[in-house]
């Protein structure tokens, strides 16, 4: 965690993503206010951010002559919506979806280095070492800035654990620490006569494989799939999670109908109190408190570690600020002025205390008042201390090849091939895809993603 740099919270990313459908920025007809438009797919923080933006527009923004125009779109379609908007010239000034390399190569986004004052603005981030090729940067230029962290872990139903006798010496619910305990507890918690199951898997959700299988691998082997020390993809860390899920399938411990469940449905099921465990992110706190208020007492615990109790730092996501539309009609220097005004400790503290954004600036965290924090928020914040960003992975071209998630769902889960055979396929496909990409993109170097001295951190 960095102490020397001011960074945006994830909620900051939500604000910068948010925007109006009406296109690029404009001057309001009856005033000297410059309107900056942007887009968001983040519904969980809509009400809180709307209130903050409205107040900012009437105070700081009015003095600056800047207004943020803001709406929230459905997150599942925002990538395609922005792609279409860029094609027809109606994209907002600020947006956060899309592939950085493709957008940069197409000339659709501006680099901070190409904006007057931009180099100075991003210098603290560079000095803190949070920017690198593939992480906010592409071909040596900066297009996004880190906007916070998203710790991950598991949520567990304390009521079900206690009823099943899975408790510590004080009679408190005892969450699993290893993958074998995940399977063991899931089996104990399952009572089909009561429609209760040990764990739930939302296969229909596109992020399921990453959330529940690949991301937890970092706690076991120190990386998710790409090993920077070797400069190769290595999916061996997924062996234990995949075998555990297959075991829970065999035990009948997984909530039925996984193929038809998206993440909202799965979170709603957990909130009803019929599910013992679910992998989760910090933003699920808002879901279980507000969107689907939980009817059970629940807690938060880290990802499972190795059987001997050891574990590496577990994975968290960076939240990234929005891209600046290269086709904006607003002076980019004005947009930079807006970003400077919004990038404040006050906003980070507000977002953290409102439980919508998790900063990694320890100075903000230390002075924040979480006395009224929502259930589960403090626990997810504590997970940040045993978490780290996963190693950067190189670009690849998977055209015509199956991804790791496809191999698992189509071949391993169905029993067509073994886990070991699946891992071999994953490694072959991923490394071939890297070779394919760099054979064509000769102006880029795989060496940017190789670190012979890299060593994973222990928890």
Protein Blocks (a to p, Z undefined) as FASTA:
>chain_A
ZZkbccddfklmmmmmgccfkbpadddfkbcbdcdddddfbfklmmmmmmmmmmmmmmmm
mmnopacddddddfklmmmmmmmmmmnopacfbdcedcfklmmmnopaccfklpghklmm
mmmmmmnopacehihpaehiafbdcebdcdddddddfklmmmnopacfkopacddfbfkl
mmmmmmmmpcfknopafbdcdfklmklmmmmmmmmmmmmnopaklcfknopacfklmmmm
mmmmmmmmmnopacghklmpcfklmmmmmmnopafbdcddfklmmmmmmmmgcfbdcddd
dddddfkopacdddddddddddddfkbcbdfklmmmmmmmmmcfklmmmmmmnopaccfb
fklmmmpccklgcehklmmmmmmmmgccddddddddfehiacfklmmmmmmmnomacfkl
mmmmmmmmmmmmmmmmmmmmmmbcfklmgcfkbccddZZ
